[in-house]
Amino acid sequence: MEKLLCTREVAEFLGVNEKMIYTLINEKGLPATKITGKWLFPKNLVELWVESKTINYPQRPELAVEIPNLLLIAGSNDILLDSALTLFRQQNSDYAAFFGNSGSLGGLRALRQGFCHIATSHLDHESNEEYSSSFADSLLEEYPAVVNFCRREQGLLVPKGNPANIKGVADLGANGLTIANRPLEASTRIMFDRELKQVDLDCRSIKGYDREFQSHLEVGLEVLAGRADTGPAIRAVAPLLGLDFVPLRWERFDLLIPKNGFFTKSVQLFLELLHNSAFQRHAENFSGYDLSLSGKVIYPKKP
């Protein structure tokens, strides 16, 4: 895996001695993994951790989210979300709406800096709880409101007929299979790495593990073109490209909204859209989605 630091390197990066690193892991939540049997540190998560511990964070005099008639969403990408934004623009022609594909962790960082109204995320807890507040707690000064956008199915895209007979991630280390992967900040990648860890599969044994693609659709195109045998993505991509799908798990895909921006007009218009019958009909064009929680406030919970 690229962009991993050893204990010595992360100590140099933070300007402390190596013994202090173990204290930071145990007492301060320094992001670390023992997937290879020794402590390794994803550099991007270490940088986010440092940023989350920064006090007197500089406030910008003008933020993009303060511009009227504008809706900015950043974070984990999704096909149904893209379709919903198109519908939003059609129903609200005097509003401009944009999405920034930055991965779940990147969306949280954009939310903290005031660069977006809404962050999209499907960050899960290692114990397989549906949603973990640990990432948001560490990266945001105040925990946001959480509204469900949908539930969706994650898995592996494979060519039609599944010629390699892939049944799960445990099969990826055999027969020289090549994968198309997602970036480190994408929560699909975090989910995928966790699945590899659960079956004790060393990522270094997987051909193509370091080839990263920015969206679920791009992963699907690599499989369709024959440049990859499989790759982690959502089910919705498979029928669009004529591929097959190996399911791994269902997950919640949520909208994270700062409490002081929850009642912004553009945000409220987008949330109203989720209860709109036109959106419900729109979703029927895609597979692998469950809208039973769509538009419902997950946090704060009602007393």
C-alpha positions as CSV (number, residue, x, y, z in Angstrom):
1,M,0.0,0.0,0.0
2,E,1.4,3.4,-0.9
3,K,1.5,6.4,1.4
4,L,2.1,4.4,4.6
5,L,4.6,5.6,7.1
6,C,6.6,3.4,9.5
7,T,7.0,4.4,13.2
8,R,10.3,6.2,12.5
9,E,8.9,8.1,9.6
10,V,5.7,9.2,11.4
11,A,7.9,10.3,14.4
12,E,10.0,12.4,12.1
13,F,6.9,13.8,10.4
14,L,5.4,14.8,13.8
15,G,8.8,15.9,15.3
16,V,8.7,13.6,18.3
17,N,10.7,10.5,19.4
18,E,9.5,7.0,18.5
19,K,8.4,6.1,22.0
20,M,6.0,9.1,22.0
21,I,4.2,7.6,18.9
22,Y,2.8,4.6,21.0
23,T,1.5,7.1,23.5
24,L,-0.2,9.1,20.8
25,I,-1.8,5.9,19.4
26,N,-3.2,4.8,22.8
27,E,-4.1,8.1,24.3
28,K,-4.7,10.6,21.5
29,G,-6.1,8.4,18.7
30,L,-3.3,8.7,16.2
31,P,-4.5,6.7,13.1
32,A,-2.6,3.5,12.8
33,T,-3.0,-0.1,11.6
34,K,-1.2,-3.4,12.3
35,I,-2.5,-5.1,9.1
36,T,1.1,-6.3,8.3
37,G,2.0,-7.2,11.9
38,K,3.8,-3.9,12.7
39,W,2.5,-0.4,13.2
40,L,1.9,1.5,9.9
41,F,0.4,5.0,9.6
42,P,-1.7,6.2,6.5
43,K,-0.1,9.6,5.8
44,N,-3.3,11.2,4.7
45,L,-5.1,10.2,7.9
46,V,-2.2,11.4,10.0
47,E,-2.4,14.8,8.3
48,L,-6.1,14.9,8.9
49,W,-5.5,13.9,12.6
50,V,-3.0,16.8,12.9
51,E,-5.5,19.2,11.4
52,S,-8.3,18.0,13.7
53,K,-6.0,18.8,16.7
54,T,-5.2,22.3,15.5
55,I,-6.6,25.1,17.7
56,N,-7.3,28.7,16.7
57,Y,-8.2,27.4,13.2
58,P,-8.1,30.4,10.8
59,Q,-11.6,31.6,9.7
60,R,-11.9,32.9,6.2
61,P,-13.7,36.2,5.8
62,E,-15.8,34.9,2.9
63,L,-17.0,31.4,2.5
64,A,-18.5,29.8,-0.6
65,V,-21.4,28.5,1.4
66,E,-22.5,32.1,2.1
67,I,-23.2,32.8,-1.5
68,P,-27.0,32.9,-2.1
69,N,-28.7,30.5,-4.5
70,L,-25.9,28.0,-4.4
71,L,-25.7,24.4,-3.2
72,L,-22.3,22.8,-2.7
73,I,-21.9,19.1,-1.8
74,A,-18.6,17.3,-1.3
75,G,-17.5,13.9,-0.3
76,S,-18.2,10.3,-1.4
77,N,-19.6,10.0,-4.9
78,D,-22.8,8.2,-5.8
79,I,-24.7,7.7,-9.0
80,L,-28.1,8.3,-7.4
81,L,-26.8,11.5,-5.9
82,D,-25.6,12.7,-9.3
83,S,-29.2,12.1,-10.6
84,A,-30.7,13.8,-7.6
85,L,-28.6,16.9,-8.2
86,T,-29.8,17.0,-11.8
87,L,-33.4,16.8,-10.6
88,F,-32.7,19.6,-8.1
89,R,-31.4,21.9,-10.8
90,Q,-34.5,21.1,-12.9
91,Q,-36.9,21.9,-10.1
92,N,-34.9,25.0,-8.9
93,S,-33.7,26.7,-12.0
94,D,-32.6,29.8,-10.0
95,Y,-30.1,27.7,-8.0
96,A,-26.7,26.4,-9.0
97,A,-25.8,23.0,-7.5
98,F,-22.3,21.3,-7.7
99,F,-20.7,18.2,-6.3
100,G,-17.0,17.8,-5.4
101,N,-15.8,14.2,-5.5
102,S,-13.3,14.2,-2.7
103,G,-14.0,11.0,-0.8
104,S,-15.8,10.8,2.6
105,L,-12.7,12.1,4.5
106,G,-12.2,14.9,2.0
107,G,-15.9,15.8,2.4
108,L,-15.5,16.1,6.1
109,R,-12.5,18.4,5.7
110,A,-14.4,20.6,3.2
111,L,-17.2,20.8,5.7
112,R,-14.9,21.9,8.4
113,Q,-13.4,24.6,6.2
114,G,-16.7,25.9,5.1
115,F,-16.3,24.9,1.5
116,C,-19.6,23.0,1.2
117,H,-23.1,23.0,2.6
118,I,-23.3,19.2,2.8
119,A,-20.7,16.4,3.1
120,T,-21.6,12.9,1.8
121,S,-20.2,10.0,3.8
122,H,-20.5,6.2,4.4
123,L,-17.8,5.9,6.9
124,D,-18.4,2.7,9.0
125,H,-17.0,1.5,12.2
126,E,-14.6,-1.5,12.3
127,S,-17.0,-3.4,14.5
128,N,-19.5,-3.1,11.6
129,E,-21.8,-0.7,13.4
130,E,-23.8,1.1,10.7
131,Y,-22.3,4.5,11.4
132,S,-19.4,5.7,13.4
133,S,-19.1,9.2,14.7
134,S,-15.4,8.8,15.4
135,F,-14.3,10.3,12.0
136,A,-16.7,13.3,12.3
137,D,-15.8,13.8,16.0
138,S,-12.1,14.0,15.2
139,L,-12.4,16.2,12.1
140,L,-15.2,18.6,13.0
141,E,-15.3,21.1,15.8
142,E,-19.0,20.4,16.3
143,Y,-20.8,17.2,15.4
144,P,-23.1,17.8,12.4
145,A,-26.7,16.9,11.8
146,V,-26.9,13.6,9.9
147,V,-29.7,12.9,7.4
148,N,-29.8,9.6,5.5
149,F,-29.7,9.9,1.7
150,C,-30.1,6.2,1.0
151,R,-28.9,2.7,1.8
152,R,-26.8,1.1,-0.9
153,E,-25.1,-2.2,-1.7
154,Q,-21.3,-2.4,-1.9
155,G,-19.4,-5.2,-3.6
156,L,-17.1,-6.2,-6.4
157,L,-17.7,-5.5,-10.1
158,V,-16.9,-8.4,-12.4
159,P,-17.3,-9.1,-16.1
160,K,-20.5,-10.6,-17.4
161,G,-20.6,-14.3,-16.3
162,N,-17.9,-13.8,-13.7
163,P,-15.3,-15.8,-15.7
164,A,-12.8,-15.8,-12.8
165,N,-15.5,-17.2,-10.4
166,I,-14.8,-14.5,-7.8
167,K,-17.0,-15.1,-4.7
168,G,-15.4,-12.6,-2.4
169,V,-12.3,-10.6,-1.5
170,A,-10.5,-13.8,-0.4
171,D,-10.3,-14.8,-4.1
172,L,-8.4,-11.7,-5.1
173,G,-4.9,-13.0,-4.1
174,A,-5.1,-16.0,-6.5
175,N,-4.5,-16.6,-10.2
176,G,-2.9,-13.2,-10.9
177,L,-6.2,-11.3,-10.8
178,T,-6.0,-7.5,-11.4
179,I,-8.1,-5.0,-9.6
180,A,-9.1,-1.4,-10.1
181,N,-9.0,0.4,-6.7
182,R,-10.4,3.6,-5.2
183,P,-8.4,6.4,-3.6
184,L,-7.2,6.3,0.0
185,E,-9.7,9.0,1.1
186,A,-12.7,7.1,-0.4
187,S,-14.7,5.2,2.2
188,T,-15.2,2.4,-0.4
189,R,-11.4,2.0,-0.2
190,I,-11.6,2.0,3.6
191,M,-14.3,-0.7,3.5
192,F,-12.3,-2.7,0.9
193,D,-9.1,-2.6,3.0
194,R,-11.2,-3.7,6.0
195,E,-12.6,-6.7,4.1
196,L,-9.0,-7.6,3.1
197,K,-7.9,-7.5,6.7
198,Q,-10.8,-9.7,7.8
199,V,-9.6,-12.5,5.4
200,D,-6.0,-11.8,6.3
201,L,-5.1,-11.0,2.7
202,D,-1.9,-8.9,2.2
203,C,-2.8,-6.1,-0.2
204,R,0.8,-6.3,-1.7
205,S,-0.2,-9.7,-3.2
206,I,-3.0,-8.1,-5.3
207,K,-2.1,-6.9,-8.7
208,G,-3.4,-3.4,-9.5
209,Y,-4.0,-2.5,-5.8
210,D,-2.2,0.8,-6.3
211,R,-4.2,1.8,-9.4
212,E,-6.7,4.3,-8.1
213,F,-9.8,5.6,-9.8
214,Q,-11.9,8.5,-8.7
215,S,-15.4,7.1,-9.0
216,H,-17.4,3.9,-9.0
217,L,-18.1,4.3,-12.7
218,E,-14.4,4.6,-13.5
219,V,-13.8,1.3,-11.7
220,G,-16.6,-0.2,-13.8
221,L,-15.1,1.0,-17.0
222,E,-11.8,-0.6,-16.2
223,V,-13.5,-3.9,-15.7
224,L,-15.6,-3.5,-18.9
225,A,-12.5,-2.7,-20.9
226,G,-10.7,-5.8,-19.6
227,R,-7.9,-3.8,-17.9
228,A,-9.1,-5.2,-14.5
229,D,-10.8,-8.4,-13.5
230,T,-12.7,-6.7,-10.6
231,G,-12.9,-3.7,-8.4
232,P,-14.8,-2.4,-5.4
233,A,-17.9,-0.3,-6.2
234,I,-21.6,0.0,-5.7
235,R,-24.1,-2.4,-7.3
236,A,-25.7,0.5,-9.3
237,V,-22.8,0.5,-11.7
238,A,-23.1,-3.1,-12.8
239,P,-26.4,-2.9,-14.9
240,L,-25.3,0.4,-16.4
241,L,-22.2,-1.2,-17.9
242,G,-23.5,-4.7,-18.4
243,L,-21.3,-6.2,-15.7
244,D,-22.0,-8.7,-12.9
245,F,-21.7,-8.0,-9.2
246,V,-20.5,-9.9,-6.2
247,P,-22.2,-8.4,-3.1
248,L,-20.3,-7.7,0.1
249,R,-22.5,-5.5,2.3
250,W,-25.2,-2.9,2.6
251,E,-24.3,0.5,4.1
252,R,-25.9,3.8,4.9
253,F,-25.0,6.7,2.7
254,D,-25.5,9.9,4.7
255,L,-25.6,13.7,4.4
256,L,-23.6,15.5,7.1
257,I,-24.8,19.1,7.6
258,P,-23.4,21.7,10.0
259,K,-26.1,22.6,12.5
260,N,-25.6,26.4,11.9
261,G,-26.3,25.7,8.2
262,F,-29.1,23.2,8.4
263,F,-31.8,25.7,7.7
264,T,-30.0,27.3,4.8
265,K,-32.6,27.6,1.9
266,S,-30.6,25.6,-0.6
267,V,-30.0,22.8,2.0
268,Q,-33.7,22.7,2.9
269,L,-34.7,22.5,-0.8
270,F,-32.4,19.6,-1.3
271,L,-33.7,17.7,1.8
272,E,-37.3,18.4,0.6
273,L,-36.4,16.7,-2.7
274,L,-35.7,13.4,-0.9
275,H,-39.4,13.3,0.1
276,N,-40.5,14.1,-3.5
277,S,-42.3,11.4,-5.5
278,A,-40.2,12.5,-8.5
279,F,-37.0,11.5,-6.6
280,Q,-38.5,8.2,-5.7
281,R,-39.4,7.5,-9.3
282,H,-35.9,8.6,-10.3
283,A,-34.3,6.0,-7.9
284,E,-36.3,3.2,-9.6
285,N,-34.0,3.5,-12.6
286,F,-31.1,2.2,-10.6
287,S,-30.4,-1.0,-8.7
288,G,-28.8,-1.6,-5.3
289,Y,-30.6,1.2,-3.4
290,D,-33.0,1.2,-0.5
291,L,-34.8,4.5,0.2
292,S,-36.6,3.4,3.4
293,L,-34.5,5.8,5.5
294,S,-34.1,8.5,2.8
295,G,-34.7,12.0,4.2
296,K,-34.8,10.9,7.8
297,V,-32.7,12.6,10.5
298,I,-30.3,10.1,12.0
299,Y,-28.7,12.5,14.3
300,P,-29.6,14.3,16.5
301,K,-32.0,11.6,17.5
302,K,-35.4,12.6,18.9
303,P,-35.6,12.3,22.7
